[in-house]
Amino acid sequence: MSRQTRRKRRSFGKCEEKTIKGRRYLYYSFVTPEWAFSKWPELKLGARQWHSVLPENEYEGEAWLSAAQRDIKAGIWVPDALKKAEARRESITFREYAVPWVERRKKKNGTDLKETAKQKYRESLELYLLDYFGDIPLTSIKTADVQKWWDEFKPVRLDADLEDRRYHVYKHLKTILEDAATEPIDDAGNTLIAANPCRIRAARPKAKHVPVRPTPEQMTALLEAMPEYVRMVARICDGAALREGEALGLCVKHIDFDHMKIKVRQQVQRIKDDKNPGRYKTVILTPKTDSSIDDVAMSPALASDIRDWMDSRNLTDPESPLFVGVRTGDWITPATYRKAIADAKKKVPGLENMRPHDLRKDFLSTILDEGGTVAEVMRQGRHTTMAVASKYQVTSEDHMNDVLNRVDSRTKPASADAAPDVPADAGEDDIQALAGVIDGMPLEDRVTLLKTLTAEKRALILDVMEKTAKLATLTELLK
């Protein structure tokens, strides 16, 4: 029970002495400034502002009252609730913010991040970020700190590429701090930090791996060298441009022989097992992106091979997986498939540097080789932008020379020193195909090649190039 025992009079505010449950307290208060109600309506401020102290800390209460009087006269008074929130914000460390941030992170469309994406963020935190920034308050992380981290970065794995690893970890750091700088944490729109300290304009490192495209003979040898139970996985990746996880996740119901389609609806992945620290578990997830969920075409030859595979295993149940482990009878993991590829490629001369994902790129490039359009490559690869699709256009020098020769064959000059090299009615498909090839080349190589062409050919190709690649190319050409 509260009992007022003494009251002091003063020019600003007041102090009341109360005894609560046998203990004495001093309660200081003052009338809330009228302008504060409209400035902070979300706080629902009371008629008076209160602050209590023990009698032996009377000086603290007097100082609180004096500071409030001074700030109100200066028009800079801030409610204690906001001061406490600000103090709390300033004390939040990078670890306290980043670790739960990964779990609640959403995509731009409002859906949850895939577990595989979360796993990559966790890896960046555990291996590269928490040891450096973990115990530093977010508000104390400055641009100089980020630069120092960048300069001192070293990959955990000795065989990892420094530039590539640093670039991807930095992207994660920048994304985390960008949310801290832009996501409101209260109704007033306050954020944890005023600005993102990540100011380094990191460019994606040039790919050091040159995709290896197996010849038909090499592909046959590769398949023969692989264990029989995973052989068809590689056949589908190289024959329909599926990602390895998507191929491993196929069931009987996903193969539509009537319409010659493969229904990409799920993928096999390995993720950390939360219930068993240090261990992983095999799970079925939706494909990499929303656009990856689609029906892709399969050739009659591939359809025949898949049918033979299913018949040889008596696969009739629509829910039956196409591929299971010999010993486990369960889904084959991506790691198992990659190990099979790694062992088999050693036996095939010329494929020593091939990566499993190169098979997907090989098929998409083959579409172009055989006269397919960039739009068809994008549809088969389920890409939504030219920038992504261009990475999968790995054509040979022979093919490029053939395209150039076919462009030349359409030239009909009236004389040796008259008429343009390529007339206005030059083949649209040929020009489009060549533009698609050039889009996928490194900028320096792209510019070098275009400079070898006549102005007319160059103009035709630039006219149909992807917008971003075209702008970068024109900038270099005009230097």
C-alpha positions in Angstrom: 0.0 0.0 0.0 1.3 3.5 -0.9 1.3 6.3 1.6 2.3 9.9 0.9 4.3 11.2 3.8 5.9 14.5 2.7 5.8 17.0 -0.2 8.3 19.7 -1.2 7.4 22.9 -2.9 9.6 24.2 -5.8 9.5 26.6 -8.8 9.5 23.7 -11.4 8.0 20.3 -10.8 7.5 18.7 -7.5 8.9 16.0 -5.3 6.7 13.7 -3.2 8.0 11.3 -0.5 6.0 8.0 -0.4 6.4 4.9 1.7 5.6 1.7 -0.2 5.6 -1.6 1.7 7.6 0.0 4.4 10.2 1.5 2.1 10.6 5.2 1.4 10.9 6.6 -2.1 11.1 10.1 -3.6 8.9 10.7 -6.6 9.9 13.6 -8.8 7.5 14.9 -11.5 6.6 17.8 -13.8 3.8 18.7 -16.2 4.3 17.3 -19.6 4.9 20.1 -22.2 1.8 20.7 -24.3 3.7 20.5 -27.6 5.0 17.0 -26.7 1.5 15.4 -27.1 1.3 16.3 -30.8 5.0 15.5 -31.4 4.9 12.0 -30.0 1.2 10.9 -30.2 2.3 7.2 -30.4 3.8 7.4 -26.9 0.4 8.3 -25.3 2.2 10.5 -22.8 0.6 11.1 -19.4 -0.3 14.5 -17.9 2.9 14.4 -15.8 6.3 12.8 -16.3 7.6 10.8 -13.3 11.0 9.6 -12.0 11.5 7.8 -8.6 14.7 7.4 -6.6 15.6 6.2 -3.1 16.2 9.0 -0.5 19.9 8.4 -0.6 19.9 9.1 -4.3 18.0 12.4 -4.0 20.7 14.2 -6.0 19.8 12.0 -9.0 16.1 13.1 -8.8 17.1 16.7 -8.5 19.4 16.5 -11.5 16.6 14.8 -13.5 14.2 17.6 -12.7 16.8 20.3 -13.4 17.7 18.7 -16.8 14.1 18.5 -17.8 13.5 22.2 -16.9 16.5 23.2 -19.0 15.6 21.0 -22.0 11.9 22.2 -22.0 13.0 25.9 -22.0 15.3 25.1 -25.0 12.6 23.1 -26.8 14.8 20.0 -27.0 13.1 17.9 -24.3 12.7 14.2 -25.1 10.6 11.7 -23.1 12.5 9.2 -21.0 10.9 6.3 -22.9 12.6 7.5 -26.1 15.9 8.0 -24.3 15.8 4.5 -23.0 14.9 3.1 -26.4 17.9 5.1 -27.9 20.2 3.7 -25.2 19.0 0.2 -26.0 19.5 0.7 -29.7 23.0 2.0 -29.1 23.9 -1.1 -27.0 22.7 -3.7 -29.5 25.7 -5.6 -30.9 26.1 -6.9 -34.4 25.7 -10.4 -33.0 22.5 -9.6 -31.2 21.0 -8.2 -34.4 22.5 -10.4 -37.2 21.8 -13.9 -35.8 18.0 -13.5 -35.3 17.9 -11.4 -38.5 18.8 -14.4 -40.6 15.9 -16.4 -39.2 13.3 -13.7 -39.8 14.7 -12.4 -43.1 12.1 -12.2 -45.9 12.5 -12.0 -49.7 11.3 -8.8 -51.4 8.0 -10.5 -52.2 7.4 -11.2 -48.5 8.0 -14.9 -48.5 10.6 -16.6 -46.2 14.1 -17.2 -47.4 14.9 -20.8 -48.4 16.7 -22.8 -45.8 19.7 -23.1 -48.2 19.9 -19.3 -48.4 19.7 -19.0 -44.6 22.5 -21.6 -44.4 24.8 -19.4 -46.5 24.1 -16.4 -44.3 24.8 -18.5 -41.2 28.1 -19.7 -42.7 29.2 -16.1 -43.5 28.4 -15.1 -39.9 30.0 -18.0 -38.2 33.2 -18.1 -40.3 33.8 -14.5 -41.2 31.7 -11.9 -39.5 30.9 -12.7 -35.9 34.5 -13.0 -34.8 35.2 -9.5 -36.2 32.0 -7.5 -35.7 30.1 -9.7 -33.2 30.5 -7.8 -30.0 30.7 -4.3 -31.5 27.5 -2.2 -31.1 25.9 -1.6 -34.4 26.0 2.1 -34.0 29.8 1.9 -33.5 30.6 0.1 -36.7 32.1 2.7 -39.0 33.1 2.7 -42.7 36.7 2.4 -41.6 35.9 -0.7 -39.6 34.4 -2.3 -42.7 37.4 -1.3 -44.9 39.8 -2.8 -42.3 37.8 -6.1 -42.3 37.9 -6.1 -46.1 41.6 -5.5 -46.2 42.4 -8.2 -43.7 40.0 -10.8 -45.1 41.3 -14.3 -45.5 39.3 -17.4 -46.6 39.0 -20.1 -44.1 39.6 -22.8 -46.7 43.1 -22.6 -48.1 41.9 -23.6 -51.6 39.1 -21.0 -51.7 39.3 -18.0 -54.0 39.9 -14.9 -51.8 38.2 -12.4 -54.1 35.1 -14.5 -54.7 34.7 -15.5 -51.0 35.2 -12.0 -49.8 32.7 -10.6 -52.3 29.9 -13.0 -51.3 30.5 -12.5 -47.5 30.6 -8.7 -48.0 27.3 -8.9 -49.8 25.8 -10.6 -46.8 27.3 -8.0 -44.4 26.0 -5.1 -46.6 22.5 -6.6 -46.7 22.3 -7.1 -43.0 23.5 -3.6 -42.2 21.2 -2.1 -44.9 18.2 -3.5 -43.1 19.5 -2.1 -39.8 19.7 1.3 -41.5 16.3 1.2 -43.2 13.9 -0.9 -41.3 11.8 1.2 -38.8 11.8 -0.3 -35.3 9.1 1.9 -33.9 6.1 4.0 -35.0 8.2 7.1 -35.2 10.3 5.5 -38.0 13.5 5.3 -36.1 16.1 2.8 -37.3 18.9 1.0 -35.5 21.6 2.9 -37.3 21.5 6.1 -39.3 23.3 4.9 -42.4 24.9 1.7 -43.8 28.7 1.8 -43.2 29.3 -0.6 -46.1 30.5 1.9 -48.8 32.9 -0.3 -50.7 31.7 -0.6 -54.3 32.6 -4.3 -54.6 32.4 -5.6 -58.2 31.7 -9.3 -58.7 35.0 -11.0 -59.5 35.4 -12.4 -63.0 34.6 -16.0 -63.1 37.8 -18.0 -63.1 36.2 -21.2 -64.1 35.7 -21.6 -67.8 32.8 -24.0 -68.4 33.8 -27.2 -70.0 31.5 -28.5 -72.7 31.8 -32.2 -73.3 31.7 -33.5 -76.9 29.1 -36.2 -77.6 31.9 -38.8 -77.4 33.1 -37.4 -74.0 29.6 -37.3 -72.7 29.0 -41.0 -73.6 32.3 -41.9 -71.9 31.4 -39.9 -68.8 28.0 -41.6 -68.4 29.6 -45.0 -68.9 32.2 -44.2 -66.2 29.5 -43.2 -63.7 27.7 -45.6 -61.3 24.6 -46.9 -63.0 22.2 -45.5 -60.3 23.2 -41.9 -60.9 23.9 -42.1 -64.6 20.5 -40.8 -65.7 20.8 -37.7 -63.4 23.7 -36.5 -65.5 21.8 -37.4 -68.7 18.9 -35.2 -67.6 21.1 -32.3 -66.6 22.9 -32.4 -69.9 19.7 -33.1 -71.9 17.2 -30.7 -70.3 19.3 -28.2 -68.4 18.0 -29.1 -64.9 20.0 -28.1 -61.9 21.4 -31.2 -60.1 19.1 -30.8 -57.1 16.1 -30.5 -59.4 17.1 -33.7 -61.3 17.6 -35.6 -58.1 14.2 -34.5 -56.8 12.2 -35.9 -59.8 9.4 -38.3 -59.2 7.4 -40.4 -61.7 4.6 -37.8 -61.7 7.0 -35.1 -62.9 7.6 -36.8 -66.2 4.9 -35.9 -68.8 5.5 -38.2 -71.8 2.2 -37.0 -73.4 3.4 -33.4 -73.7 7.1 -34.1 -73.7 7.7 -32.1 -70.6 9.6 -32.4 -67.3 7.7 -30.7 -64.4 10.3 -29.0 -62.2 8.6 -28.8 -58.8 11.1 -29.6 -56.1 14.8 -30.2 -55.4 16.9 -32.3 -53.0 19.2 -30.4 -50.7 21.3 -31.0 -47.6 20.8 -28.6 -44.7 22.0 -28.4 -41.1 20.0 -30.5 -38.6 18.9 -28.2 -35.8 18.2 -31.1 -33.6 21.6 -32.6 -34.1 24.3 -29.9 -34.1 27.1 -30.6 -36.5 25.0 -33.0 -38.6 23.1 -32.5 -41.8 19.8 -33.9 -43.1 18.4 -34.4 -46.6 15.3 -32.5 -47.3 12.9 -31.8 -50.2 12.5 -28.0 -51.0 11.0 -26.0 -53.7 13.4 -25.0 -56.5 15.9 -22.1 -56.3 13.5 -19.3 -57.4 9.8 -18.9 -58.2 10.6 -18.8 -61.9 12.4 -22.2 -61.6 9.0 -23.9 -61.0 8.0 -24.6 -64.5 7.6 -27.3 -67.2 10.7 -27.7 -69.4 10.9 -29.4 -72.8 12.6 -32.8 -73.3 13.7 -34.2 -76.6 12.3 -37.6 -77.9 15.8 -39.2 -77.3 15.8 -38.0 -73.7 12.2 -39.1 -73.2 13.1 -42.5 -74.5 16.0 -42.8 -72.1 13.9 -41.8 -69.1 11.2 -44.2 -70.1 13.7 -47.1 -70.4 15.1 -46.1 -67.0 11.6 -46.1 -65.4 10.7 -49.4 -67.0 13.9 -51.1 -65.9 13.0 -50.3 -62.3 9.3 -50.8 -62.6 8.6 -47.3 -61.5 4.8 -46.8 -61.8 3.8 -45.1 -58.5 3.4 -41.3 -59.3 5.1 -40.5 -56.0 8.1 -42.8 -56.5 11.5 -40.9 -56.8 13.3 -41.6 -60.0 16.6 -41.8 -58.2 17.4 -43.4 -54.9 20.6 -44.6 -53.2 21.6 -48.2 -53.6 22.1 -48.8 -49.9 19.7 -46.3 -48.4 16.8 -46.6 -50.8 16.3 -42.9 -50.1 16.9 -39.7 -52.0 20.4 -39.4 -53.5 22.1 -36.3 -52.1 23.8 -33.6 -54.3 27.1 -34.5 -52.6 26.8 -38.1 -53.7 26.1 -37.1 -57.2 29.0 -34.7 -57.4 31.3 -37.3 -56.0 30.2 -39.7 -58.8 30.9 -36.9 -61.4 34.3 -36.2 -59.9 35.4 -39.8 -60.0 34.0 -40.4 -63.5 35.5 -37.3 -65.2 39.0 -38.4 -64.2 38.6 -41.3 -66.6 37.6 -39.0 -69.6 40.5 -37.0 -71.2 39.5 -33.4 -71.5 36.9 -33.3 -68.7 39.3 -33.0 -65.8 38.2 -29.4 -65.1 34.5 -29.9 -65.8 32.0 -29.1 -63.0 28.6 -30.8 -62.6 26.9 -27.4 -63.3 28.7 -27.2 -66.6 26.2 -29.9 -68.0 23.3 -27.4 -67.5 25.3 -24.7 -69.3 26.3 -27.2 -72.1 22.7 -27.9 -73.0 21.6 -24.3 -73.0 24.6 -23.4 -75.2 23.7 -26.3 -77.5 20.3 -24.7 -78.0 22.0 -21.6 -79.4 24.5 -23.7 -81.4 21.6 -25.4 -83.2 19.8 -22.2 -84.1 17.7 -21.6 -81.0 16.9 -18.1 -79.9 17.9 -16.3 -76.7 14.2 -16.4 -75.7 14.2 -20.2 -76.0 17.4 -20.4 -73.9 15.7 -18.3 -71.2 12.6 -20.4 -71.3 14.4 -23.7 -71.0 16.8 -22.4 -68.3 13.9 -20.7 -66.6 15.7 -17.4 -66.4 13.9 -14.1 -66.1 16.7 -11.7 -67.2 19.1 -11.6 -70.1 21.9 -10.9 -67.6 21.5 -14.3 -66.0 20.8 -16.1 -69.2 24.0 -14.7 -70.8 26.1 -16.6 -68.3 24.8 -19.9 -69.7 25.7 -19.1 -73.3 29.1 -20.8 -73.7 29.7 -21.2 -77.4 32.7 -22.4 -79.2 35.0 -20.4 -81.5 33.9 -22.7 -84.4 30.3 -21.8 -83.8 31.0 -18.1 -83.6 33.0 -18.2 -86.9 30.1 -20.1 -88.5 27.6 -17.4 -87.4 29.9 -14.7 -88.8 30.2 -16.6 -92.1 26.4 -16.9 -92.3 26.0 -13.2 -91.7 28.6 -12.5 -94.4 26.8 -14.9 -96.8 23.7 -12.6 -96.7 25.8 -9.6 -97.9 25.1 -8.6 -101.5 27.4 -5.7 -102.3 26.9 -4.0 -105.7 30.6 -3.5 -106.1 33.9 -4.1 -104.3 33.8 -0.6 -102.8 30.1 0.0 -102.5 27.2 -1.2 -100.4 27.3 -2.1 -96.7 28.7 -5.4 -95.5 25.3 -6.4 -94.1 22.2 -5.1 -95.9 19.0 -4.0 -94.1 17.3 -7.4 -94.7 20.1 -9.4 -93.0 18.8 -12.5 -91.2 17.3 -11.5 -87.9 17.9 -15.0 -86.3 21.6 -14.9 -87.2 22.1 -11.4 -85.8 20.1 -12.3 -82.7 22.2 -15.5 -82.2 25.4 -13.6 -82.5 24.2 -10.9 -80.2 23.4 -13.5 -77.6 26.8 -15.0 -77.9 28.5 -11.6 -77.5 26.3 -10.7 -74.5 27.7 -13.6 -72.6 31.4 -12.7 -73.2 33.5 -10.7 -70.8 33.3 -6.9 -71.6 36.9 -6.7 -72.8 36.5 -9.6 -75.2 33.2 -8.4 -76.3 34.6 -5.0 -77.3 37.6 -6.5 -79.0 35.4 -8.7 -81.2 33.0 -5.9 -82.1 35.9 -3.7 -83.2 36.9 -6.3 -85.7 33.5 -6.0 -87.4 32.4 -3.4 -89.9 30.4 -0.5 -88.5 27.2 -1.8 -90.2 27.6 -5.3 -88.6 28.4 -3.7 -85.3 25.3 -1.5 -85.4 23.1 -4.4 -86.2 24.4 -6.5 -83.3 24.3 -3.6 -80.8 20.7 -2.9 -81.8 19.5 -6.3 -80.5 21.9 -6.7 -77.5 20.6 -6.8 -73.9 20.2 -3.3 -72.6 22.7 -3.5 -69.7 25.4 -5.2 -71.9 24.7 -2.8 -74.7 25.3 0.3 -72.5 28.5 -1.1 -71.0 29.7 -2.0 -74.5 28.9 1.3 -76.0 30.7 3.1 -73.2 33.9 1.1 -73.9 33.6 1.5 -77.7 33.3 5.3 -77.4 36.4 5.6 -75.2 
